[in-house]
Amino acid sequence: MDRYHLASVTHPEEIDAKKNLPLEIDFVLSRRPDYQLQLTDLLRRGFGIAVRTVDQTPEVVLKAVDNISRYSQHNTIIPWLPNLLREGILPVLTIADLVNAEKHDVNLNKDVLLVMEHRFEFKKIVLVDLHNKGVGSDERRLMQEINKEIYPFAIDYIVNRVLFDNAHTRTEVAQSIIKALLIVGPIAHTLEHYISGIGKLFAASADDLLSETAELFALHGSGFTWRVLAKRSMILIPVFALATWGVLSVDTIIERGQIALAGVVFGLSAVALSLTTAIQSIGLYHQSYRKQLAENKLPQEKRSLLKLALIQDFSNPARLGLFLGAFLAPVAAATVFVGFPSIVHNGWVLALLGSIESIVAGLTVIAAVRLNRYLFRRKIKLSTSDILTKKTS
């Protein structure tokens, strides 16, 4: 089921007065004033004119993107998906890719065409048949012409919408695990109240273990097998041991009067696992791009493979937020420890500090979605303003 919203115009006076028009309709009329009479006529004949904006990429599109990624692009979506959406450049599919996909009842050619066909559906101006009279071929042709004016300006919004929703689908299990962190606070507070140091260990390790599990599920959702992930996770055992030692050393460091250092140690210990896996995930994507390069699947104007791996990993705002939060955690912990030394044994505060990367991840997702919407609206407004300025000068 599609999830979208409509912003509509239903009265001819709204077009004539050009007040309170949806931004996209105002933009089209500023570029093509000749459409005003035709749209006014449609309104007088009982049609409504609406801007249809998809709020979530249809499941069938996300499934097609996932199939193409898994069976032909070594679990990556950068750069083939943006190129497909922006310019209609098809991803390279080898005979081996097609045969392997068929074994899993997947037709890659059909999936590519499906994504191509749906790319125009995310932001479009549509007719609303208010009186059920039926929409004729002339009306449909007019709407197609009008939407050609919108698509070049909506493409960034569309690309980001698909990337964000693809990332959301791949990390659904991870998001559920992150939500479970809400129980860490009260447990850590109780443990720290009775046994100083144990609450710190729980606050730091519980969040990191859950975040680490979330990272692994996110990578598995991107197509990497559990065998590959298990092999690369062996290093996490000594990392976890070192992090545990670090947390248990915090009280000793505090007693020596090195409060800031205690905060840094606690913060680093709290993100050690997730930061290690985040760095490893970039390595996994780097290997994927090396394979694509060997198969001549990357466009010629290529950036460095490391840069591609970073863009791929951070195309998911949550993953970018986790990475940023991991670097922020020791700074935040040191600041709190120095500024408020009386609460360094408060389990709620410890749980909050131990969950900095998860909190930043959530905020990054919210910011990314709102920024995408803002940038589209700003682009449309600036273009409309430029057109009107040129007409009056």
N, C-alpha and C positions, 0 to 999 in steps of 0.2 A: 504494500500500500504506500502510495506517495504521501509525503508530508510536505505541505506547502501552504503559503498564505497568499491572499489576494488583496490588492489595494485598487479599488475600482472607482470609475466615474460613470454616472448613470443619467446625468442631465446635460442637455446641450449648453446651458448657461455656464456650466463649469469650464467647458472648453473655450467658450467665447471670452469669458472673463479671465481665464488662465490663472485662477486662484485655487489654492489648495489641491492642485493637480499632483498625482504621484510623480516623483522625481523623474522617472524614466519617460513618462508621457510628455512632460514639460521639455525634456531634453530633445526628444524626437521632433516636437513642434518647432523648437528653436532651430534645429538643423534643416527641417523640411516644412516650412510654413504652408506649403501646398497641401499637406495632409489635413490641415485644420477643417476645411470644408467637408472632406470625406468623412472624417471622424464625427463631426457635428451631425451630418446626415445619418450616420449609423445610430447615433443616440436618439435622434428624432424618430427613427423607425423602430425603436423599442429595444435596441441592443445596449448592453453595458460594455465598457472598455476597461479591462483590468490588467494590472501587472501581476504576473504569477511568479512567485519566488519560491524555489524549492528549499525547504528547511533541512532536509536530510536526503542524501543520495539514495535513490531507490536500491533495494536489496539486490535486484537482478544485475544492476550495474556494478555494485561492490563485488558481487560474486564473479563477474566477468573479469574485473581488474585483478582479483585474487588469483583466478585461474591463469591469466596471462603471466602474472608475476611468478607463480610457482613453477609452471611447466615450460616457460621459455626464457625468463629473464633472471634466473637464479635468485628469486625472492626479492627482487628490487622493483621499484616503481619510478625511480629517477634515473635517467631523464626521459624514458620512453613515454610515460603517461602525460606529462605536461606537453610534450611535442605532439602527441596524438590529439589532445584536446585543443591546443592552440592552433596548430597548422595542418592537422590531419595527416601527419607523418606516421606511417604504419611502423610498429615494432618489427624487428627482424625475426622471422619464424623459420627455423630450419626443418627439414624433413624429419629429423630425429625428434624435434620438439613436438611436431604434429602427431607423429606415431605414438610417442610416449603419452601425450594427452589423451589420445583416443583410447588407450588402455584403461584410462580412468573415466571414460564416457564424457570427455571434454572436447569440444570442437573449438579450437583456438581462433580460427578464421571467423566463426560466427560471433565469438566473444568480442573480437576486435571491432567488427561491424556494429555490434550492439552498443559498445561504448561510443563509437562515432555517431550513431544515430541519436543517442540520448544527450549528447553534449549541448544541443540547442535547447534543451527542455528546462534548464536550471533557472533561467531568467528570461522571460518573454512576455510580450504584450498579447493578450488574448481577447476574443469577443465572448461576452456572456449573453446567451440567448434568453433574455428575461421573460419572453412571452412564448417560448417554444415554437417559434415560427420556422426554425431551421436556418442554418448558415450556408449560403451559396458559395459557388466557386469563386466569384468575384471578391467576396468578403475574405475568403481564405487567402487568396492571392495578395490582397492588400495587407493582411496581417504578416504574411511572409516577407513582403517588401519592408514593412516597418521594422520587423525584428532584425533585418540585416543592418539597420542603423545602430541597434543596441549591442549586438554580439561582440564587436571588437572592443567595446568598453567594458563588457561584463566578463571577458575571458579570464582575467586574473581572479575575480570572485569565483568563477566556476571551477578553475583549476584548484584553488585552495579549498573549496567546498568538498571536492572529491578526495583530495589528499587528507583533509581532516577526518572525513567520515571513514575513509579506508583505515586510517590510524586508529580511530575509535573502535572499529570492528575488530581489528587485530589485537586490541588491548582490553577487551571487555572483562576477561578473567582478572587481568591485572588491576583494573579499576575496582573490582569487587574486593580484592585483597587489600587495596589501599584503604577502602572504607572500613575494613575490620580494625584498622589502627585506632579507632575511636575507643576501643576497650583498653588500650595500653595505659592511658593516663591513670585511671583509678587503681589498676593493679600495681603499677610502678610506685604510686604514692603509698600504698599499703606496705609494700615490701621495704621501701626506703625508711618508713616509719619504724619498722621493727628491726631491720638489719641494714645498717648504713652500707652502701656500696652495692648491695644486691639489687636495690631498686634502680640504681644507675645502669647496672648491667642489663636488667630487663628492658628498661626504657630505650637503651641504645640498640640492643641486639634484636628485640622483637620487631621494631620498625624495619631494621635493616634486613632481617630474615624475610619478612613479608614483602618488602620492596624487591629483594633479590628474587623471590619466587615470582613476583609480578614481572620482573624483567625477563625471566626465563619463559614465562607464558607468552609474553609479548613477542619474543624472538621466535618461539614455536608457532605462534599465530602468523608470523611472517613467512613461515615455510621451512624453517630450519628444523631438522629432526632431533628427537631427544638424544640420540646417540652422539650427534655432533655437539650438542649442548653439554652433555655429561662429560665428554672428553675435555672440553674447554673449561669445565667447572672444577677440575681437580685443584687448580691454584687457589680456589676459594677456601679450601680447608685451612692452609696455613694463614691466609688473610683473616679468617674468622678467629683463629687462635690468637693472632697478634692483636686484633681488635678487642677481644675479651681481656687480654692482659692489659691493654691500654685503659679500658674502662675501670678495671679493678685497681689500677694505679692512681686514679683520679683523686681519691681521698688522701692518699699519701702526698701527692703533689700539692694539694690544698693545705695540708698541715705544714708543708715547708714554706708556705706563703707565696707560692707561685700560682696565683689565682688565674691569670690569663693563660698560662701554659696548660693548666688543668682544663680550662674551657676548650682550648684547641684540641687537646688529646681526646676529650669526650666527644667533640664534634666530629673529628676524623674517624674515631672508632664507630660512631653511629652511622657513618655512610660508607665504611670501608668496602663492604660487600657489593652494594649497589653501584658504587663508583668503579670498582674493578670490572663488574659485568658491563657497565656502560661503555668503558674503554674497549672491552673485548668485542662488544657488539659492533663497534665501528670497524674493528679488525675483520669480523665476519663479512660485513658488507664490502670491505676492501677486497677480500678474496673473491666475492661474487662478481665484482666489477673486473677483476683480473680475468676471470673466466669469460665474461662477456666480451672483453677486449680481444681475447684469443679467438673467439667465435665471430669476430667482426660485427658485433651487435651494437657497438657504440658509435654515435655520429662522429664525423671526422673532426669537427671543431671542438675537440675534447678538452675539458678541464682536467686537472690531475685526478687520479683515481682516489686519492685520500680526500680531496675536496668533495668528490661525488659521494663517497661513503659518509662524510659528515652531513651533507645535505640530505641523504637518504635517511639517516638515523634521526635527524632533527626535523624531518618533514612531519613527524608526530610531535605536536606541541608538548604533550605530556613527557615525552622522552627528553626534549630540550629542557623542560622545567626540572626534571629529576637531575639532569646533569648540572644545571645552574645551582640548584638547591644543594647538591653535594659539595660544591665549592663554597657556598654561603654558610653551610652548617658550622664549621669550626670558627668562623668569624662571629656568627651570631652567638654561639655558645660562650666564646671568650668575652664578648661584650656583656652578656648577661651575668656571667660569673664575676666579672670585675665590678660592674655597676650595681649588682644586687647580690652581694655575697651571702646574705641571710637566707636566700631561697635556693641555694645550690643543692639542698637535700629535699626539696619539694618535688614529689613524684610527678605532679601535673606539669610543672615547669620542665622537668627532665624529659617527659614524654613529648612535650611540645618541641623542645630543642632537638630531640632524637628524630622528629618527624618533619624537620625543616624541608627536606627535599621533596617529600610528598605534598606538603602545603604549597611549595613553590610550583610544583607540577600542576596542581589544580588551578592555581591562579594563572599560570601560563596558558592553559587551555582556554579559560574564559577570556583572557586578553587577546589571544590569537583569533578567536571567532569574532569578537567585537571589532578588532582591528581590521579584519577582512571586510566586514560590513562597512566600517567607516571609510576605508580607502576607496571602495567602490562608489559610495555616495559622494565623496570628495572629488573623485575623478569626473563624475557626471556633472556635479555643480560647477567645477572649474571650466569644463568644456562648454556648458550652457552659457556661463558668464562671458567666456571668450567670444562666442558666436554673437551674443547680443551687443558686446562692445564693438565688434567689427561692423555690425549693421548700423550702429548709431554714429560711428566715426566717419 
